[in-house]
Amino acid sequence: MAVQMSKGEFEDLVAEALDLVPEQFTRAMDNVVILVEDRHPTQNLYGLYHGVALTSRTSSYSGHLPDTITIYRLPILAHARDVEGAREQVATTVIHEIAHHFGIDDDRLDELGWA
């Protein structure tokens, strides 16, 4: 059974997850916004990073729209057993997508236990 949670309550979980990220990483994040949407339009995802990773930016990087990290509420809530499970999945997803902003790929995230 899916966990029931308002968008505002879910956004609070995302804020809690962001508070878990060490300050040196949040300070190093550049030109990125974090969004909450109900679901991805075509895929069943928990989250998605879209942009140019910090490790791929060159001296010609300027004038770009902000990178986005989108956390998808309904798939996470559909698979969580309870609020604590949703909280844990949100934290994992936020950290996973932030790692992509820093240029860490899925294989490495899997090795680190954040896939």
C-alpha positions in Angstrom: 0.0 0.0 0.0 1.4 3.4 -1.0 2.3 5.9 1.7 -0.1 8.9 1.7 1.7 12.3 2.0 0.9 15.8 0.7 3.3 17.5 -1.6 4.2 19.9 1.3 5.0 17.0 3.6 7.1 15.3 0.9 9.0 18.6 0.2 9.8 18.6 3.9 11.4 15.1 3.5 13.5 16.5 0.6 14.6 19.5 2.8 15.5 17.0 5.6 17.6 15.0 3.1 19.4 18.1 1.9 20.3 18.9 5.5 22.1 15.5 5.6 24.5 16.6 2.8 27.7 17.9 4.3 28.1 21.7 4.0 31.2 21.5 1.9 29.2 19.8 -0.8 26.2 22.1 -0.7 28.6 25.1 -0.8 30.3 23.5 -3.9 27.0 23.0 -5.8 26.8 25.5 -8.6 23.9 26.6 -10.8 21.6 23.8 -9.7 18.0 23.8 -8.4 16.1 21.0 -6.7 12.5 20.4 -7.7 9.7 18.1 -6.6 7.3 16.7 -9.2 4.7 14.0 -8.9 6.2 11.8 -11.6 8.4 11.7 -14.6 6.3 12.0 -17.8 7.6 8.8 -19.4 9.7 6.8 -17.0 9.2 5.3 -13.5 12.0 7.2 -11.7 12.7 8.3 -8.2 14.9 11.2 -9.3 16.7 12.7 -12.2 19.7 15.0 -12.6 19.7 17.1 -15.8 22.6 19.3 -16.5 26.3 19.6 -17.0 28.2 17.9 -14.1 30.8 20.0 -12.4 33.5 17.7 -13.6 32.4 18.3 -17.2 32.3 22.0 -17.2 35.0 23.9 -19.1 36.0 27.5 -19.3 33.3 28.0 -21.9 30.6 27.1 -19.4 28.5 30.2 -19.0 25.0 31.4 -19.7 23.5 27.9 -19.1 20.2 27.5 -17.4 20.5 26.0 -13.9 21.0 22.2 -13.7 18.0 20.5 -12.2 17.6 17.7 -9.7 14.0 16.5 -9.7 12.7 14.2 -7.0 9.6 12.3 -8.0 7.1 12.0 -5.2 4.5 9.4 -6.3 7.0 6.6 -7.3 8.8 7.0 -4.0 5.5 6.9 -2.0 4.2 4.0 -4.0 7.1 1.8 -3.1 7.6 2.9 0.5 6.1 0.7 3.2 5.8 3.5 5.7 6.8 7.1 6.3 10.3 6.1 7.5 10.8 4.1 4.4 9.8 7.1 2.3 12.2 9.3 4.3 15.1 6.8 3.7 14.4 6.6 -0.1 14.1 10.4 -0.4 17.5 10.7 1.3 19.1 8.1 -0.9 17.6 9.7 -4.0 18.7 13.2 -3.1 22.2 12.1 -2.4 22.3 10.0 -5.6 21.3 12.9 -7.8 23.6 15.3 -6.1 26.4 12.9 -6.7 25.6 13.1 -10.5 26.0 16.9 -10.2 29.5 16.2 -9.0 30.2 13.8 -11.9 29.8 10.5 -10.1 28.2 7.9 -12.4 25.7 5.1 -11.6 28.4 2.4 -11.5 30.4 4.2 -8.9 27.2 5.0 -6.9 26.4 1.3 -6.9 29.8 0.5 -5.5 29.3 3.1 -2.8 25.8 1.8 -1.9 23.9 4.8 -3.2 22.4 3.3 -6.4 
